[in-house]
């Protein structure tokens, strides 16, 4: 279905607080339930439970619930400058 690199990127996006599920759907075609299923299969059970606890009810993971002041999927200081 997905290459290992694509799967890794989906997992990374799912863990990121500011990346909404809609962005994952736009890029990879996976709905929120699809992402949950992928995470359940790819992560250890304890890591999956931790992730579900983290994203459940998190406004920033859903565009409709998101604060309009958040306009991008990552923090400007998240990545190192080269």
C-alpha positions as CSV (number, residue, x, y, z in Angstrom):
1,X,0.0,0.0,0.0
2,X,2.6,2.6,1.1
3,X,6.3,2.5,0.9
4,X,8.2,2.4,4.2
5,X,9.1,6.1,3.8
6,X,5.5,7.1,3.2
7,X,4.3,5.0,6.2
8,X,7.0,6.7,8.3
9,X,5.9,10.2,7.2
10,X,2.2,9.4,7.9
11,X,3.2,8.3,11.4
12,X,5.3,11.4,11.9
13,X,2.4,13.6,10.7
14,X,-0.1,11.8,13.0
15,X,2.2,12.4,16.0
16,X,2.6,16.1,15.2
17,X,0.2,18.2,17.3
18,X,-0.3,20.8,14.7
19,X,-0.8,18.6,11.6
20,X,-4.5,18.0,11.1
21,X,-6.0,14.7,9.9
22,X,-7.2,16.6,6.9
23,X,-3.6,17.3,5.8
24,X,-2.9,13.5,6.0
25,X,-6.0,12.9,3.9
26,X,-5.0,15.5,1.3
27,X,-1.5,14.1,1.0
28,X,-2.0,10.3,1.4
29,X,-5.8,9.8,0.9
30,X,-6.2,8.4,4.5
31,X,-9.2,9.4,6.6
32,X,-8.9,9.7,10.3
33,X,-10.2,6.2,10.9
34,X,-7.7,4.9,8.3
35,X,-4.9,6.7,10.2
36,X,-6.0,5.2,13.5
37,X,-6.0,1.7,11.9
38,X,-2.5,2.3,10.4
39,X,-1.2,3.6,13.8
40,X,-2.7,0.6,15.6
41,X,-0.9,-1.8,13.2
42,X,2.4,0.0,13.0
43,X,3.0,1.0,16.7
44,X,3.5,-1.1,19.8
45,X,0.3,-1.3,21.8
46,X,1.6,1.0,24.5
47,X,2.7,3.6,21.9
48,X,-0.7,3.4,20.2
49,X,-2.5,4.0,23.5
50,X,-0.2,6.9,24.3
51,X,-0.9,8.4,20.8
52,X,-4.7,7.9,21.1
53,X,-4.7,9.6,24.5
54,X,-2.6,12.5,23.0
55,X,-4.8,13.1,19.9
56,X,-8.2,12.4,21.3
57,X,-10.1,15.6,21.6
58,X,-7.2,17.7,20.4
59,X,-8.5,20.7,18.5
60,X,-5.4,21.2,16.5
61,X,-5.8,17.8,14.8
62,X,-9.1,18.8,13.2
63,X,-9.3,21.9,10.9
64,X,-12.9,22.7,11.9
65,X,-12.1,22.8,15.6
66,X,-8.7,24.5,15.1
67,X,-8.0,28.0,16.3
68,X,-7.9,30.2,13.2
69,X,-4.6,31.8,14.4
70,X,-2.9,28.5,13.6
71,X,-2.1,28.7,10.0
72,X,0.5,26.0,9.4
73,X,1.2,22.5,10.4
74,X,4.4,23.0,12.4
75,X,6.0,25.5,14.7
76,X,8.5,27.9,13.1
77,X,11.2,26.9,15.5
78,X,10.5,23.1,15.2
79,X,13.1,22.5,12.5
80,X,16.8,23.5,12.6
81,X,17.9,26.2,10.3
82,X,20.8,25.3,8.0
